[in-house]
Amino acid sequence: MPEDATAFAYRNGGWAGVIAGIDPDPANLPAATAWAQQYWEELHSMSAGGGYVNMMMEDDGNQRVRAAYRGNYDRLLHVKGRYDPTNLFHINHNIPPS
């Protein structure tokens, strides 16, 4: 399928991975989070450069969202501006209306 046929641009990837820092003790959350972030940073240079937005954390930010959509991001900005100009659907990895 062509990269621009859908919002998801990484159609030629061989695999997808999820890094989850999980511990049953809430006191270990900072250490588990730091471990997961460091692991992601170490692997990222060998990746395609983006990801799948449904596997991203809330605070990953707009740069990661833009990287996830690659060249489709500008087209999605236009769609968002046309169909959701008030940004009603914003409780996600948001693409703000243009």
C-alpha positions, 0 to 999 in steps of 0.5 A: 500500500502506498505510504500516502494511502492512509494516515499511517505512513510506515507501511514498509516496516518489518516489525513494531515494538512496544517498550513498557516500563512496568512494576507492581510497586508504584514507588518504582514508577520513576525508575521504570519510566527512566528505564523505558525512555533510555531504552527507547533512546538507545533503539531509536537511531536504528528505527524508521524514525517514527512510530504508531500513535496508539502506542505512544505516551500522553506526553510524547509531544507534537514532534513525535506525532509529526514523525509518526505521520511523516509526509502525511502530517500536512495533509492531516492538518488540512483534513483536521481544519476542514472537519474539526476546526474547533478541535473537538476531538483533541483527547488523543495525540492531537493534530491541531487544526491548521 
